[in-house]
C-alpha cells in the first residue's frame, strides 16, 4: 500500500508546506477499502496482478514528468540495487495481496491493526539492525505494543497472521528500501517492472479459465481495475513530495491517519464485529503510539534551542 522514501534534506529559507500532500496521500490510503468494494468481484490475486500491470505505466509517466529517468537508469544498471528491489518487490506484492484479501473477506480490523503495528516494527528493526537508539519512554511504548500483539495472539489467533504479515512485510520492505539509493517512484517503477511477467501470467491464467478475465467483461469494472494503478502511483507521489517538505517525524505521526480511517470504516461502512482481543490490542497500541509521540515532541522541543 505505502513506500518509504529517504529523509528530506534540510533547506535554508522558507519552502512550501508538505502537510497538504501528506494528508492527500494518507486520506487516499485510508479510504482505499471503499475502492476495494468496487472490485470485490475480482479475485484478490488477479486484482493484485492487474494493479501491478496498471501501476507501471502511471509510474513511468510520473517519472518522466519529474525528470527522474536518469535515476531510473542508474538503478537498472546497479546489480546490488536490482537484487534489493527484486526482494522488495516480492514483499510489497505479498503486502498488497494480504491487504486486498483481508478487506474483501471482511477482516478489516486485522488489516488496520497491521498498519498500526508497522511503525513500531520499524522501530524494532531500526534498533536491532541499524543500531538506532531508543529512549526509556520509547522502550515502554514498544513494550506496550508488544503486549498488544501478545493479546492479539492469545485471543484472535485466526486473524493474527494477517496483522503480523502486513506489519512485517511492509516493515522489512522499508528496511530493504533504505539500503538502496533510489527514490520512491523510480523504485516502485522498477518493482512493478520486475513483477510484470508474473502479473501477466496471472492475468492470462484467469483469462483462460472458465470464468474469464475480470478485465474487459464490464466497462465499469474495467475502469475500476485501471483506477488501481492511479491509486497506487498518485498517493506515492504525494508522499514523496511531503517527505521533502516536512520533518520525517511529523510525517510519521500523520501515518496513523490511514489505519484510523480503516478502523472507523470497519465499524461503520463494513459493520464488522470487533473482537474483545482486537479491542484490547488496539488499546495497548494506541497507548504506545501516544507515549512514542509524546517522547518525540518533547525531544523536538529540547532540540530547538540548539
N, C-alpha and C positions, 0 to 999 in steps of 0.2 A: 504494500500500500504506500509508506513514506520512505525517501532515500537520503541518508545523511550527506552533508556537504562540508568541506573544510571550513574552519572558523574564519570569519571575516577579518581582514587586516584592519587595524585601527587607522583612520584617516583624520588628518587635521582639518579643522573647519567644519562648517555645517554641511549636512547631507540629508537627503530625503529620508523620511521615516520608513522603516521596513514593516511597521505594525500592520498597515492595511494589507500588504502582500501576505504576511504570516496568517492573519485572520482569514483571508480568502482561501489559502491552502488548507488550513485545518477545518474550516467550515465545509469545504468540499469533501475532505476525508471523513468528517464526522457524519455527514448526511449520505455517504456512499451506500449504506444499506437500503435507502429509499430507491436508489437507482437499481440496485440488485433485484428489487421487486419486479422491475420491468423485464429482466432477463431470467426470471426464476424458472422458466420452462427449459432453459438451456442447461444441460448437464454441466456441473462445475468444471470438470477437466476440459470439456470442449470450450467453455466460455473463457477459461484462462488461456487456451490456445489462441482463440480469436483476439483476446485482449493483447497478447504479445504481438500478433500479426499486425493489428491496427495501431499499436503504440509506436512501432518502428518508424512508419512514415511521418507521423506527427513529430517525433523526436528529431528526425533528420531535418524536417522543415524548420523547427525552432533552432537547432544547432546552426543551420545555415544562416538564419537571420541574426543570430547572436554572434556570428563570425567565430565559431568555435571549431571549424573544420580542421585547422592546424593541430589543435589539442586532440581531436579525434584521431587524426592520422598518427600522431606521436604515440598514442596508446596502442594503436593497432600494430605498430612495429616494435613494441616493447614486450618481449616474451614473458617477463615476470608479471607485468600488468595484465596481460591477456589470461595467464593462468589464474590470477586472483579474481579477475572478472568472470571467468568461467565458473569458479566456485561460488562467487556471489550471485551469479545468475541462477544457479540451482537453488540457492537459499531463498531468493526473492520469489521464484516461481512456486516453491513449496509454501511460502508465506501467503501468497495470493490464493493458491488453491484451498488451503485450510480455511482462510478467512471467508472466501466465497461459499465454501461448503457449509461452514458454521452458520452463516447468515441464512442460507437457503433452507437449512434444516431446523431453523429456529433457535440455535444455540448462540443467541446474540450476546447474552451476558458473559458467556465464556470468551467470546471474541473481544468484548470490551475489557475484560479483566486482563487478557493477554497484552493489550497495549497500555494498560496501567502498570503492569509489571515490567514492561520492556525498559523504561528509563532506569529502573533500579537494577535490572540485569546489566545494562550498560555500565552502571557504576561499579558493579562487581567485576565485570570483565576488565574495565579500566584499571581497577585496583590490583587484580591478580596478574594480568598480562602486560599492562603498560606502566606499572609502577606508580600509578597515581595514588595520592594520599587522601584519606578521609578524616574529617574531624570527629570528635566524640559524638556530637549530635547526629552527624550523618551515619555513623555506625549504628546508633539507636534506630534511626529511620530504616536502615537496611534490615536490622533485626526484626522490627515490626512487620516489614514487608515479607520477610521470611516466615513469620508466624502466620501471616495471611495466606501464604502459599501452602503452609502445612495444614491449616484449617480446610482449605480447598481440597487438598489431597485426601484428608480424612473423611470429609462429608460430601464431596462432589467428584468422586473418582472417575465417573463415566465421562465428565466433561473437562477434567483436569488436563488431559493431554492436549486439548485444543488451546487453552490458555498458555500452557508451557511451550508448545510448539511455536505459537505465534511470537511469544516473547524471546525465546532462544534463537529462532531462525532470523528474526529481524535484528536482535542484538548482535549475533555473530556476523550477520550481513554488514552491519555498521562497522564492526571491528575490522573486517576484511577491507572495506572501502577506505578506511583510514590508512591502510598500508599501500595504497596506490594513488599516485599523484595525477588523478584525472577528475574533472569536475562532475557534478551531479548528472547533468543532462547528457554529456558525451558518454559517461559511464553507463547510464541507462540505455543509451542508443546501442552501445556495443553489447550489453547484456541481452537486449531484445534481439539483436542480430545473431548472437550465439544460440539463442533459444528458438530462432525462427525455423530451422529444419525440423525439430521435434514438434513444434506447433503446427507446421504444415502437415506433418504425418498424422497428427491427432485430427486435424480438420478433415483430411481426406478419408481417414478411417470412419469417422462419423458420417461423412457424405456417402460412403459405400455401404453403410448399414441399412437396415430395414426402415429406420425412421428418417433417414436422410439428414443432411446438414441443417442446422438451425438457421444458418445464414442463407438468405435468398428465398426462403419459403414465404416470408411475410415482410412487406416493406418496412413496417413499423418496428418489428423485432430486429430486422437487419440494421436499421438506423440506430437502434438502441445498442446493438453489438459494436458498431463503429464508434459510438459515443464512448465506449470503454477506453479506447485509445486516447481520446481527448481528456477524459477524466483521470488518466494516468499521467499524461505529459504536462497538462496545464498547472495542476497544483504543485507539481515538482518544480516547474519554472518559478512559480510564486514563492516557493520555499527557498529556492536558490537566491532570488532577489532579496528576500527578507534576511537571510543569513549574512549577506554582505552589508546590510544597513543597520543591523541591531546586534546587541550583545547576545552571544550564544546562550548564556544562562537565562536571559529573558525569553529567548525563543523556546528554551526547554520548558518554561512554565506554560506557555501557550500550547505546547504539545498535548497537555492533558485535556484541552478543549475537545479534541476529536473523540476519545473514548467516553467522555462525559456525555456528549451528544448521542453516541451509540447506546449508552446506558439508558438515557431518557427515552430514546426511540423504542428500546426493548420493553420498557414499562408501558408506553402509550400506544404507538402505532402497531408494534408487533404483539403487544398484550401477552408477554411471556411471564410465567410464574418465576419469582426469584427464590431460589432455594435458600434455606437458613445458612448453609455453609457459604454460599456465594455472598450473602449479605454480610456475614461476619468477615469474610475475606476482603470485601470492599471497604469495610470499616477500618481494618488494620492498614490497608494500603493507602486509603485517604489520609489517615493519621500520619503515616510515614511520609507521604508527599508534603503534608503541611509542615512537618518538622524539617524536612530537607529544604523546602522553600524558605522557611524562616531562617535557617542557618545561612543560606546563600545571600539572603537580603542583608542580614547582619554583617556578614563578611564584606559585602559590597559597600556598606556604609562606612565600615572601618577603613577600607582601602581608598576611599575617595580623597581624604586629605593628603595622602601620599601621592 
